[in-house]
Amino acid sequence: MPALIAIRGLRKAYVMGDETVHALAGVDLDFQKGEFVAILGPSGSGKSTLMHILGFMDTPSEGSIVFDGQEVAKLEPDLRAWYRSNRVGFVFQSFNLLPRLSVLENVALPLLYREDYTEDAREEAAKIALERVGMSHRLTHRPTQLSGGERQRVAIARAIVARPAIVFADEPTGNLDVKNVDRILDLLGSLLAEGITVVVVTHDLSVAAKAKRVISMRAGKVQEDRLQ
């Protein structure tokens, strides 16, 4: 079966003054449909850079990215935005919820520029996503009225509202207590039954233990890629 995402020779360099930093130094990876993958590595290993590129928030300096059969490494900004809205979901460690919007409005936000969603359809999709993560009782609350675990559940609802092919989670449990860590990981794991690929970037070995596959990175390269 062809990979959902196939990466070959991926490189990313940043020029910082007189220095060039090689965040990715030639990465080859495949991600399959319905996988639960953890990417481990210390700060500066390239793991977050890799995820930002795969989430269409950044572009590589070199290399190929084939997403569901299409080359996407060098897309124009409008097509990258389309992929962000239609094919991927993103969960941030810092939640990235807008404080002036309600929970329902935050979750519906990714659908705002989707022409195939009416206002009523956006609201209904957001309600369904919030029910999935156990937050349907908080629709009218603002993010500042929620606990850290609740805000992360809302962030997951926002990531899945458009029914993406893959969800990326960047240190999604970094600000949470143990009880909420387990709940968030269970929520992410539940997406696999729908064929959604889940990729979690973390430095926490206990988080990585929940995944079926672990990729270890260092100095912009893959050091190990193993099933568990």
C-alpha positions, -999 to 999 in steps of 0.1 A, spaced: 0 0 0 14 34 -9 24 56 20 1 85 30 33 106 32 67 97 17 97 120 24 129 118 5 161 138 10 144 164 31 166 193 42 159 226 59 185 253 65 181 287 83 205 315 78 211 333 111 236 362 107 268 347 94 258 311 104 237 286 85 218 262 108 209 228 92 176 219 110 170 189 87 200 173 71 185 147 47 155 129 61 138 98 44 106 86 60 72 71 52 40 75 72 12 50 67 -25 55 70 -37 48 105 -3 48 122 4 62 157 40 75 155 61 93 181 91 114 171 116 117 198 147 139 201 164 166 222 159 203 215 175 212 182 171 177 168 148 188 140 117 171 151 95 202 153 109 216 121 100 183 104 64 185 117 59 221 107 70 213 72 47 182 70 19 204 85 23 229 56 34 257 80 69 258 65 87 246 33 119 226 29 151 239 14 155 206 -6 138 173 -10 105 156 -19 73 152 0 46 131 -16 13 134 2 -14 109 -9 3 106 -43 9 143 -49 42 161 -47 37 189 -22 72 201 -12 71 234 -32 34 243 -33 23 279 -37 9 295 -5 -27 291 -15 -24 254 -21 -4 250 12 -33 267 29 -58 243 12 -38 213 26 -38 229 61 -75 234 60 -85 201 44 -59 174 49 -40 180 82 -48 189 118 -24 204 142 -23 203 181 1 227 198 16 224 233 4 260 241 -31 252 228 -32 283 205 -69 290 212 -82 325 206 -92 339 240 -120 362 227 -138 334 209 -160 307 226 -150 271 226 -174 264 198 -161 293 177 -125 282 182 -132 247 170 -152 259 140 -124 283 130 -106 259 105 -138 256 85 -143 294 82 -128 296 47 -141 263 35 -166 270 7 -182 236 11 -194 245 47 -223 268 55 -224 286 88 -248 259 102 -226 231 89 -195 246 105 -214 248 139 -227 213 136 -192 199 127 -177 218 157 -203 204 180 -196 168 168 -159 173 173 -164 187 208 -187 158 217 -160 134 206 -135 149 231 -160 152 259 -163 190 258 -199 194 245 -209 209 279 -185 239 274 -196 253 241 -201 289 252 -171 291 275 -139 310 267 -105 293 268 -95 313 299 -124 296 318 -110 261 311 -83 240 327 -52 230 308 -65 195 301 -98 210 289 -81 235 266 -60 207 251 -92 186 244 -107 217 227 -74 220 206 -78 184 196 -114 190 186 -103 219 164 -76 197 148 -101 170 138 -131 191 129 -123 190 92 -118 152 93 -81 153 83 -60 125 70 -33 131 95 -30 149 129 3 163 141 7 170 178 37 191 190 45 183 227 7 180 233 11 169 269 39 192 280 18 214 301 -5 187 316 -6 166 347 -4 128 346 -42 122 346 -47 146 316 -17 132 298 -33 98 297 -66 112 286 -51 132 258 -31 102 245 -62 80 246 -81 107 226 -53 108 200 -52 70 199 -89 68 193 -85 85 159 -67 55 145 -99 36 143 -110 61 116 -78 56 96 -64 89 107 -26 90 111 -13 105 144 22 118 147 33 131 181 65 150 186 77 146 222 108 143 244 88 123 270 95 85 268 62 77 286 43 94 259 63 77 232 55 43 248 19 47 237 28 48 201 32 18 178 63 33 161 91 55 174 114 77 153 144 91 171 161 122 157 194 140 164 212 168 146 185 169 118 188 132 110 168 101 118 189 80 142 164 52 147 130 41 133 115 11 151 82 -6 158 72 -14 193 
